[in-house]
Amino acid sequence: MARNHRRMQRPARLNLVALMDIFTILVLFLMVNNGDVEVLQSDKNITLPESVSEQRPEESLTIKVTPESILVQGRAVERVEDALALEEMLIPSLQQELQHHAERAGPLSEEDEARGRSVIVMGDETMPYQLLQRIMSTCAAEDYRDISLAVSTLPEPALDAGQNTPEVAAR
């Protein structure tokens, strides 16, 4: 008993080895699980539609449609008014920009050639369907057939009824 009392009289020491192991595992876990959502650059002028889909898209070319213009990778290629005023279904300036990006990306593999190049269309929920149809037709004409639409993800109502914090992801 005397030996036990002497041991209890000494100040406690912290075992840092176990603590470092826990932090290492935590850091590895966070690094591995960090990359499952592609976060797109949000825009104040665009209100995305909402979705509860679980499927995540691959990273690809982004076409952003604001109320004023159509942007490819942040570069304005056409005004919305002008695109809607065209008589033909395809948008020539968007077509040229997509050709430019396809040339820079290089040839597709056999597997990718079957489904086409991928593109994400990010537009306001009030965007006219006619404009979306023209953009999608132009993309398909330039071999960008793997088209995803950007939406705000919402938690499923049964799981998180109280939360409404959307994050931007493409579908």
Phi and psi in degrees as GROMACS dihedral restraints (atoms count N, CA, C in turn):
[ dihedral_restraints ]
;  ai    aj    ak    al  type     phi  dphi    fc
    3     4     5     6     1   -63.2    20    10
    4     5     6     7     1   -40.4    20    10
    6     7     8     9     1   -63.5    20    10
    7     8     9    10     1   -40.9    20    10
    9    10    11    12     1   -64.8    20    10
   10    11    12    13     1   -39.4    20    10
   12    13    14    15     1   -66.7    20    10
   13    14    15    16     1   -39.5    20    10
   15    16    17    18     1   -64.0    20    10
   16    17    18    19     1   -39.3    20    10
   18    19    20    21     1   -65.8    20    10
   19    20    21    22     1   -36.9    20    10
   21    22    23    24     1   -73.6    20    10
   22    23    24    25     1   -21.1    20    10
   24    25    26    27     1   -75.1    20    10
   25    26    27    28     1   -26.9    20    10
   27    28    29    30     1   -73.3    20    10
   28    29    30    31     1   151.1    20    10
   30    31    32    33     1   -67.8    20    10
   31    32    33    34     1   147.9    20    10
   33    34    35    36     1   -71.1    20    10
   34    35    36    37     1   146.1    20    10
   36    37    38    39     1  -113.8    20    10
   37    38    39    40     1   147.3    20    10
   39    40    41    42     1   -95.3    20    10
   40    41    42    43     1   128.3    20    10
   42    43    44    45     1   -86.2    20    10
   43    44    45    46     1   101.6    20    10
   45    46    47    48     1   -76.2    20    10
   46    47    48    49     1   -21.0    20    10
   48    49    50    51     1   -62.9    20    10
   49    50    51    52     1   -48.5    20    10
   51    52    53    54     1   -64.8    20    10
   52    53    54    55     1   -38.2    20    10
   54    55    56    57     1   -65.3    20    10
   55    56    57    58     1   -40.8    20    10
   57    58    59    60     1   -66.0    20    10
   58    59    60    61     1   -37.3    20    10
   60    61    62    63     1   -61.7    20    10
   61    62    63    64     1   -42.9    20    10
   63    64    65    66     1   -63.9    20    10
   64    65    66    67     1   -45.3    20    10
   66    67    68    69     1   -65.3    20    10
   67    68    69    70     1   -36.7    20    10
   69    70    71    72     1   -63.6    20    10
   70    71    72    73     1   -45.0    20    10
   72    73    74    75     1   -63.4    20    10
   73    74    75    76     1   -41.4    20    10
   75    76    77    78     1   -63.3    20    10
   76    77    78    79     1   -43.5    20    10
   78    79    80    81     1   -64.8    20    10
   79    80    81    82     1   -43.9    20    10
   81    82    83    84     1   -61.8    20    10
   82    83    84    85     1   -42.4    20    10
   84    85    86    87     1   -61.2    20    10
   85    86    87    88     1   -44.9    20    10
   87    88    89    90     1   -66.3    20    10
   88    89    90    91     1   -37.3    20    10
   90    91    92    93     1   -67.5    20    10
   91    92    93    94     1   -40.7    20    10
   93    94    95    96     1   -69.0    20    10
   94    95    96    97     1   -40.0    20    10
   96    97    98    99     1   -92.7    20    10
   97    98    99   100     1     8.7    20    10
   99   100   101   102     1   -80.7    20    10
  100   101   102   103     1   -30.9    20    10
  102   103   104   105     1   -97.4    20    10
  103   104   105   106     1    27.4    20    10
  105   106   107   108     1   -92.9    20    10
  106   107   108   109     1    -0.8    20    10
  108   109   110   111     1  -128.6    20    10
  109   110   111   112     1   130.2    20    10
  111   112   113   114     1   -89.7    20    10
  112   113   114   115     1   114.7    20    10
  114   115   116   117     1   -94.9    20    10
  115   116   117   118     1   120.2    20    10
  117   118   119   120     1   -90.4    20    10
  118   119   120   121     1   154.5    20    10
  120   121   122   123     1   -65.1    20    10
  121   122   123   124     1   119.8    20    10
  123   124   125   126     1   -77.2    20    10
  124   125   126   127     1   150.4    20    10
  126   127   128   129     1  -130.7    20    10
  127   128   129   130     1   133.3    20    10
  129   130   131   132     1   -64.1    20    10
  130   131   132   133     1   -28.7    20    10
  132   133   134   135     1   -81.0    20    10
  133   134   135   136     1    -8.4    20    10
  135   136   137   138     1  -116.2    20    10
  136   137   138   139     1   125.3    20    10
  138   139   140   141     1  -107.1    20    10
  139   140   141   142     1   111.1    20    10
  141   142   143   144     1   -77.6    20    10
  142   143   144   145     1   150.0    20    10
  144   145   146   147     1   -66.2    20    10
  145   146   147   148     1   164.6    20    10
  147   148   149   150     1  -107.7    20    10
  148   149   150   151     1   149.8    20    10
  150   151   152   153     1  -149.9    20    10
  151   152   153   154     1   152.6    20    10
  153   154   155   156     1  -114.9    20    10
  154   155   156   157     1    18.8    20    10
  156   157   158   159     1   -66.6    20    10
  157   158   159   160     1   145.5    20    10
  159   160   161   162     1   -93.1    20    10
  160   161   162   163     1   -19.5    20    10
  162   163   164   165     1   -70.2    20    10
  163   164   165   166     1   133.8    20    10
  165   166   167   168     1  -105.4    20    10
  166   167   168   169     1   141.4    20    10
  168   169   170   171     1   -85.7    20    10
  169   170   171   172     1   167.2    20    10
  171   172   173   174     1   -84.6    20    10
  172   173   174   175     1   158.4    20    10
  174   175   176   177     1   -71.8    20    10
  175   176   177   178     1   132.5    20    10
  177   178   179   180     1  -156.7    20    10
  178   179   180   181     1  -174.7    20    10
  180   181   182   183     1   -62.1    20    10
  181   182   183   184     1   138.9    20    10
  183   184   185   186     1  -117.5    20    10
  184   185   186   187     1   128.3    20    10
  186   187   188   189     1  -108.8    20    10
  187   188   189   190     1   116.8    20    10
  189   190   191   192     1  -105.6    20    10
  190   191   192   193     1   129.9    20    10
  192   193   194   195     1  -115.0    20    10
  193   194   195   196     1   108.9    20    10
  195   196   197   198     1   -93.6    20    10
  196   197   198   199     1   171.3    20    10
  198   199   200   201     1   -60.7    20    10
  199   200   201   202     1   -22.0    20    10
  201   202   203   204     1  -101.0    20    10
  202   203   204   205     1   -37.6    20    10
  204   205   206   207     1  -147.1    20    10
  205   206   207   208     1   167.7    20    10
  207   208   209   210     1  -107.2    20    10
  208   209   210   211     1   125.7    20    10
  210   211   212   213     1  -119.2    20    10
  211   212   213   214     1   138.5    20    10
  213   214   215   216     1  -114.8    20    10
  214   215   216   217     1   117.9    20    10
  216   217   218   219     1    52.0    20    10
  217   218   219   220     1    38.5    20    10
  219   220   221   222     1    85.9    20    10
  220   221   222   223     1    -3.4    20    10
  222   223   224   225     1  -103.3    20    10
  223   224   225   226     1   123.5    20    10
  225   226   227   228     1   -68.1    20    10
  226   227   228   229     1   130.1    20    10
  228   229   230   231     1  -118.5    20    10
  229   230   231   232     1   -22.4    20    10
  231   232   233   234     1  -163.1    20    10
  232   233   234   235     1   146.4    20    10
  234   235   236   237     1   -81.6    20    10
  235   236   237   238     1   144.6    20    10
  237   238   239   240     1   -61.0    20    10
  238   239   240   241     1   -42.8    20    10
  240   241   242   243     1   -58.5    20    10
  241   242   243   244     1   -44.7    20    10
  243   244   245   246     1   -66.4    20    10
  244   245   246   247     1   -38.8    20    10
  246   247   248   249     1   -65.3    20    10
  247   248   249   250     1   -39.0    20    10
  249   250   251   252     1   -72.9    20    10
  250   251   252   253     1   -26.0    20    10
  252   253   254   255     1   -80.6    20    10
  253   254   255   256     1   -13.8    20    10
  255   256   257   258     1   -63.0    20    10
  256   257   258   259     1   143.3    20    10
  258   259   260   261     1   -79.9    20    10
  259   260   261   262     1   -34.7    20    10
  261   262   263   264     1   -84.3    20    10
  262   263   264   265     1   163.6    20    10
  264   265   266   267     1   -76.5    20    10
  265   266   267   268     1   -31.4    20    10
  267   268   269   270     1   -87.2    20    10
  268   269   270   271     1   147.3    20    10
  270   271   272   273     1  -101.6    20    10
  271   272   273   274     1   107.4    20    10
  273   274   275   276     1   -58.1    20    10
  274   275   276   277     1   -42.8    20    10
  276   277   278   279     1   -67.7    20    10
  277   278   279   280     1   -35.8    20    10
  279   280   281   282     1   -68.1    20    10
  280   281   282   283     1   -37.7    20    10
  282   283   284   285     1   -60.3    20    10
  283   284   285   286     1   -45.4    20    10
  285   286   287   288     1   -63.8    20    10
  286   287   288   289     1   -41.7    20    10
  288   289   290   291     1   -65.7    20    10
  289   290   291   292     1   -40.2    20    10
  291   292   293   294     1   -66.1    20    10
  292   293   294   295     1   -38.7    20    10
  294   295   296   297     1   -61.0    20    10
  295   296   297   298     1   -43.1    20    10
  297   298   299   300     1   -59.8    20    10
  298   299   300   301     1   -45.9    20    10
  300   301   302   303     1   -67.9    20    10
  301   302   303   304     1   -34.9    20    10
  303   304   305   306     1   -66.2    20    10
  304   305   306   307     1   -39.8    20    10
  306   307   308   309     1   -64.1    20    10
  307   308   309   310     1   -41.6    20    10
  309   310   311   312     1   -67.3    20    10
  310   311   312   313     1   -33.3    20    10
  312   313   314   315     1   -75.8    20    10
  313   314   315   316     1   -23.8    20    10
  315   316   317   318     1    89.7    20    10
  316   317   318   319     1  -179.7    20    10
  318   319   320   321     1   -70.2    20    10
  319   320   321   322     1   153.9    20    10
  321   322   323   324     1   -86.4    20    10
  322   323   324   325     1   152.6    20    10
  324   325   326   327     1   -74.3    20    10
  325   326   327   328     1   168.1    20    10
  327   328   329   330     1   -60.4    20    10
  328   329   330   331     1   -39.7    20    10
  330   331   332   333     1   -65.1    20    10
  331   332   333   334     1   -44.9    20    10
  333   334   335   336     1   -71.0    20    10
  334   335   336   337     1   -28.3    20    10
  336   337   338   339     1   -65.3    20    10
  337   338   339   340     1   -31.3    20    10
  339   340   341   342     1   -67.9    20    10
  340   341   342   343     1   -37.9    20    10
  342   343   344   345     1   -99.9    20    10
  343   344   345   346     1   -11.6    20    10
  345   346   347   348     1    88.8    20    10
  346   347   348   349     1   173.7    20    10
  348   349   350   351     1   -73.1    20    10
  349   350   351   352     1   154.0    20    10
  351   352   353   354     1   -99.5    20    10
  352   353   354   355     1   146.4    20    10
  354   355   356   357     1  -148.0    20    10
  355   356   357   358     1   146.0    20    10
  357   358   359   360     1  -112.2    20    10
  358   359   360   361     1   126.8    20    10
  360   361   362   363     1  -102.2    20    10
  361   362   363   364     1   119.3    20    10
  363   364   365   366     1  -115.5    20    10
  364   365   366   367     1   107.0    20    10
  366   367   368   369     1  -137.7    20    10
  367   368   369   370     1   160.6    20    10
  369   370   371   372     1   -64.1    20    10
  370   371   372   373     1   148.0    20    10
  372   373   374   375     1   -65.5    20    10
  373   374   375   376     1   -16.5    20    10
  375   376   377   378     1   -96.3    20    10
  376   377   378   379     1     6.6    20    10
  378   379   380   381     1   -60.4    20    10
  379   380   381   382     1   134.8    20    10
  381   382   383   384     1   -61.3    20    10
  382   383   384   385     1   139.9    20    10
  384   385   386   387     1   -61.3    20    10
  385   386   387   388     1   -34.4    20    10
  387   388   389   390     1   -59.3    20    10
  388   389   390   391     1   -40.3    20    10
  390   391   392   393     1   -68.1    20    10
  391   392   393   394     1   -43.7    20    10
  393   394   395   396     1   -60.6    20    10
  394   395   396   397     1   -40.9    20    10
  396   397   398   399     1   -63.0    20    10
  397   398   399   400     1   -42.0    20    10
  399   400   401   402     1   -65.9    20    10
  400   401   402   403     1   -42.1    20    10
  402   403   404   405     1   -63.1    20    10
  403   404   405   406     1   -45.6    20    10
  405   406   407   408     1   -66.6    20    10
  406   407   408   409     1   -37.5    20    10
  408   409   410   411     1   -65.4    20    10
  409   410   411   412     1   -40.9    20    10
  411   412   413   414     1   -64.5    20    10
  412   413   414   415     1   -42.7    20    10
  414   415   416   417     1   -61.7    20    10
  415   416   417   418     1   -46.1    20    10
  417   418   419   420     1   -63.8    20    10
  418   419   420   421     1   -36.9    20    10
  420   421   422   423     1   -65.4    20    10
  421   422   423   424     1   -27.9    20    10
  423   424   425   426     1   -99.1    20    10
  424   425   426   427     1    20.1    20    10
  426   427   428   429     1    71.6    20    10
  427   428   429   430     1    20.9    20    10
  429   430   431   432     1   -98.7    20    10
  430   431   432   433     1    78.0    20    10
  432   433   434   435     1   -96.3    20    10
  433   434   435   436     1   -14.6    20    10
  435   436   437   438     1   -89.8    20    10
  436   437   438   439     1    83.3    20    10
  438   439   440   441     1  -102.0    20    10
  439   440   441   442     1   127.1    20    10
  441   442   443   444     1  -114.9    20    10
  442   443   444   445     1   146.5    20    10
  444   445   446   447     1  -106.6    20    10
  445   446   447   448     1   131.0    20    10
  447   448   449   450     1   -76.1    20    10
  448   449   450   451     1   134.5    20    10
  450   451   452   453     1  -138.7    20    10
  451   452   453   454     1   163.6    20    10
  453   454   455   456     1   -89.7    20    10
  454   455   456   457     1   127.0    20    10
  456   457   458   459     1   -83.3    20    10
  457   458   459   460     1   136.6    20    10
  459   460   461   462     1  -117.2    20    10
  460   461   462   463     1   149.0    20    10
  462   463   464   465     1   -68.0    20    10
  463   464   465   466     1   149.9    20    10
  465   466   467   468     1   -64.5    20    10
  466   467   468   469     1   138.0    20    10
  468   469   470   471     1   -56.9    20    10
  469   470   471   472     1   -35.3    20    10
  471   472   473   474     1   -70.6    20    10
  472   473   474   475     1   -28.5    20    10
  474   475   476   477     1   -89.3    20    10
  475   476   477   478     1   -52.1    20    10
  477   478   479   480     1  -127.0    20    10
  478   479   480   481     1    73.2    20    10
  480   481   482   483     1   -66.0    20    10
  481   482   483   484     1   -28.9    20    10
  483   484   485   486     1   -87.9    20    10
  484   485   486   487     1   -16.0    20    10
  486   487   488   489     1   -92.2    20    10
  487   488   489   490     1   143.5    20    10
  489   490   491   492     1  -144.3    20    10
  490   491   492   493     1    60.5    20    10
  492   493   494   495     1  -114.8    20    10
  493   494   495   496     1    89.5    20    10
  495   496   497   498     1   -73.4    20    10
  496   497   498   499     1   150.7    20    10
  498   499   500   501     1  -123.2    20    10
  499   500   501   502     1   150.4    20    10
  501   502   503   504     1   -84.5    20    10
  502   503   504   505     1   124.7    20    10
  504   505   506   507     1  -147.3    20    10
  505   506   507   508     1   155.0    20    10
  507   508   509   510     1   -97.1    20    10
  508   509   510   511     1   152.0    20    10
